[in-house]
């Protein structure tokens, strides 16, 4: 039970726990996040520092616009859950695995008189936002926008980078794995190189297929060549399967049953699996390129397409102008 006289002597809004930097730039793609910290200095009725941990007022803490005191919403969104996209324009430490789920956003010790709570802010359109904080305590609304306290940070959202088709690559990886006469599996990697370095690709989706949950090992069929006349009258078919973004292996259904193959051997590159069969096709031939969107390490989206080269028994990667929607 908290004393009704417990108060807040100071509210600070920062980008880190030091005083270095009150301005940060992010891409306006709705995914890239910037961490914003709110420091609440608790005080008791004797003027001594006291922890606010567990105080019900913390449930009312939120980020607001410095000008106007409106909550961040719409084009600017706030979450307590960190995602795995890079939080720094330089790339920083990109997460290549799922981020553990959190149940609260406190990062300070429970007994500390200064409680620190973190928020993750993203923007869906370019613009500038000066961010302050607001909390309701003992029937009063306390804000850091110059009314009682004065502390804020400035976030600048800029348009995401666009890359030409030459920045993306589709290349064979490892030797083909023979699985019988005229049957083999070949791995391809889809990568992005720009600004003198590899830019990690962390996700993909398409309007054409519904993806399984992240913990699924099932690869998604994205291409079927149809029957191709070959040497000595033999007929071949090749299939393309986009692998899951997590995990060391993927499974797909071939004309001879289920096949499990290793995937994700190069961090930050997506895996496309080719299966070549001497059997007649077991699925409808693709009548157009498979169009999909990849998401880079900053959360920016890029639209691509995959088609087949039947003469070379390989794939062609190109750009797509089609709008994409993730199927759920």
KAWO-V434160 format. One line per field, one symbol per residue. psi: psi as a letter, one per 20 degrees, with the letter a starting at -180 (. if undefined). Layout:
psi: ???
This chain:
psi: pqpiipapiqppprhriajopjpqqrpmjigpqpppqppooqqaiijqpqpjpiphhhiiprqrpgoikqqordhpqpqipqajqqiqhigbnppjrqpqqqirjpjrqhipiopppqqoprqiqqrppopaqqqppljqppqkkingrnprqppoprqqqqqrhiiqqoqqprqqopjapkprppqqpprppqkjrpoppirqrqiiqpqrqhjqjpqppipphrpopaqkjqpqqqqpppqqirqiqqprorijapppqqrliopjqqppppppqiqqqjrpppjrqpprpqpaiijqppprqprqohgilaqpprqqjpqqppp.
